[in-house]
Amino acid sequence: MNYPNLNEMVKYHPYGIPAICDHGNIEADLLNEVLTANAILEENELRGIARLYGCSYDFLASPTLAKLNNKKYKHRQYGFEISRLFLLLKEMTDQGNNEAAKYLSWAERDFSRFLVARDNNTWTYGRYLGIKEELEQYIAFATPKPKHRGLSS
């Protein structure tokens, strides 16, 4: 596998193939070949994808899968951040936010799988980034927006 971290991001991050291809300025067939280790991305293509994910080029280009380790303080902090985001979404639901409740039902499955991977010490940085983005999006989508101001009649 040429890009194990890119594979993890595609698998766990909420951005879909069209967004990845758009930011990498590539077609889906090329991305598929890259993910199956039959093609290589050009540097500018991989940099575009890294900008989409908000991660470093070096992380995506690395031939080594970035695993996290529960013995490292910083990595444990990543796990706490995911738990904090999940609990915030749950709190929004408990306060009667119906939009948050819809997202919570989706997030529970992925959060549960994340906890299993974390507890088994088989989690990766790509998986962490993916669920973090997913939870942040759910919270943003469920946060009530202020009403738009208009002219009074």
C-alpha positions as CSV (number, residue, x, y, z in Angstrom):
1,M,0.0,0.0,0.0
2,N,1.5,3.3,-1.1
3,Y,-0.6,5.6,1.1
4,P,-1.8,3.8,4.2
5,N,-2.8,7.0,5.9
6,L,-4.7,8.3,2.9
7,N,-6.6,4.9,2.9
8,E,-7.5,5.5,6.6
9,M,-8.7,9.0,5.9
10,V,-10.9,7.8,3.0
11,K,-12.3,5.1,5.2
12,Y,-13.0,7.1,8.3
13,H,-13.3,10.7,7.3
14,P,-16.7,12.2,6.4
15,Y,-15.4,13.8,3.1
16,G,-16.4,11.7,0.2
17,I,-14.7,10.7,-3.0
18,P,-15.9,13.8,-5.0
19,A,-14.4,16.2,-2.5
20,I,-11.1,14.3,-2.4
21,C,-10.9,14.2,-6.2
22,D,-11.8,17.9,-6.4
23,H,-9.1,19.0,-4.0
24,G,-6.5,16.6,-5.5
25,N,-7.6,17.7,-9.0
26,I,-7.8,14.0,-10.0
27,E,-10.5,11.7,-11.3
28,A,-12.2,9.0,-9.2
29,D,-10.7,6.2,-11.3
30,L,-7.2,7.4,-10.5
31,L,-8.0,7.7,-6.8
32,N,-9.2,4.1,-6.8
33,E,-6.0,3.0,-8.4
34,V,-4.0,5.0,-5.8
35,L,-5.9,3.4,-3.0
36,T,-5.2,-0.1,-4.3
37,A,-1.5,0.7,-4.7
38,N,-1.6,0.6,-8.5
39,A,-0.8,4.3,-9.0
40,I,1.1,7.2,-7.4
41,L,-0.1,10.7,-6.8
42,E,1.9,13.7,-7.9
43,E,3.0,16.0,-5.1
44,N,0.6,18.8,-5.9
45,E,-2.3,16.3,-6.0
46,L,-1.4,14.9,-2.5
47,R,-0.9,18.5,-1.2
48,G,-4.4,19.4,-2.4
49,I,-5.9,16.4,-0.6
50,A,-3.9,17.2,2.6
51,R,-5.4,20.8,2.5
52,L,-8.9,19.2,2.3
53,Y,-8.2,17.1,5.4
54,G,-6.3,19.8,7.2
55,C,-3.4,17.5,7.8
56,S,0.2,17.5,6.7
57,Y,1.5,16.4,3.3
58,D,4.1,14.3,5.1
59,F,1.4,12.4,7.0
60,L,-0.5,11.5,3.8
61,A,2.7,10.7,1.9
62,S,4.2,8.5,4.6
63,P,4.5,4.8,3.7
64,T,4.0,3.9,7.4
65,L,0.5,3.8,9.0
66,A,0.3,6.4,11.8
67,K,-0.9,4.4,14.8
68,L,-1.7,5.9,18.1
69,N,-0.6,4.5,21.4
70,N,-2.6,4.7,24.7
71,K,0.7,4.9,26.6
72,K,1.4,8.4,25.1
73,Y,-0.1,11.3,26.9
74,K,-0.8,13.3,23.7
75,H,-2.6,10.3,22.2
76,R,-4.7,9.8,25.2
77,Q,-5.7,13.5,24.9
78,Y,-6.9,12.7,21.4
79,G,-9.2,10.1,22.9
80,F,-10.5,12.5,25.5
81,E,-11.2,15.1,22.8
82,I,-13.4,12.6,20.9
83,S,-15.2,11.7,24.1
84,R,-15.8,15.4,24.9
85,L,-17.2,16.1,21.4
86,F,-19.5,13.0,21.7
87,L,-20.7,14.1,25.1
88,L,-21.4,17.6,23.8
89,L,-23.6,16.2,21.1
90,K,-25.3,13.9,23.6
91,E,-25.9,16.9,25.9
92,M,-27.5,18.9,23.0
93,T,-29.8,16.0,22.5
94,D,-30.7,15.8,26.2
95,Q,-31.6,19.5,26.1
96,G,-34.2,18.7,23.4
97,N,-32.3,19.5,20.3
98,N,-34.0,17.2,17.7
99,E,-31.4,17.9,15.1
100,A,-28.7,16.8,17.5
101,A,-30.7,13.6,18.3
102,K,-30.7,12.7,14.6
103,Y,-26.9,13.1,14.4
104,L,-26.4,11.4,17.8
105,S,-28.0,8.2,16.5
106,W,-25.4,8.2,13.6
107,A,-22.5,9.1,15.9
108,E,-23.1,6.5,18.5
109,R,-22.1,3.6,16.2
110,D,-18.9,5.3,15.1
111,F,-18.0,6.4,18.6
112,S,-18.5,2.9,19.9
113,R,-16.2,1.5,17.2
114,F,-13.7,4.2,18.0
115,L,-13.7,3.3,21.6
116,V,-13.1,-0.4,20.8
117,A,-10.2,0.5,18.6
118,R,-8.8,2.9,21.2
119,D,-9.2,0.4,24.1
120,N,-7.6,-2.4,22.0
121,N,-4.8,0.1,21.1
122,T,-5.4,-0.5,17.4
123,W,-6.5,3.1,16.5
124,T,-4.9,5.3,14.0
125,Y,-4.3,9.0,13.6
126,G,-6.5,8.9,10.4
127,R,-9.4,7.3,12.3
128,Y,-9.0,9.9,15.0
129,L,-9.1,12.8,12.5
130,G,-12.1,11.3,10.8
131,I,-14.3,10.9,13.8
132,K,-13.2,14.2,15.1
133,E,-14.3,15.9,11.9
134,E,-17.6,14.0,11.9
135,L,-18.5,14.9,15.4
136,E,-17.5,18.6,14.9
137,Q,-19.7,18.7,11.8
138,Y,-22.7,17.1,13.6
139,I,-22.4,19.7,16.4
140,A,-22.1,22.5,13.9
141,F,-25.1,21.3,11.9
142,A,-27.2,20.9,15.1
143,T,-26.3,24.2,16.6
144,P,-29.3,26.6,16.3
145,K,-28.7,29.4,13.9
146,P,-29.8,33.0,14.6
147,K,-32.8,34.1,12.7
148,H,-32.2,36.3,9.8
149,R,-33.2,39.9,10.2
150,G,-35.7,41.2,7.7
151,L,-37.8,44.3,7.2
152,S,-40.8,44.7,9.5
153,S,-44.2,44.8,7.8
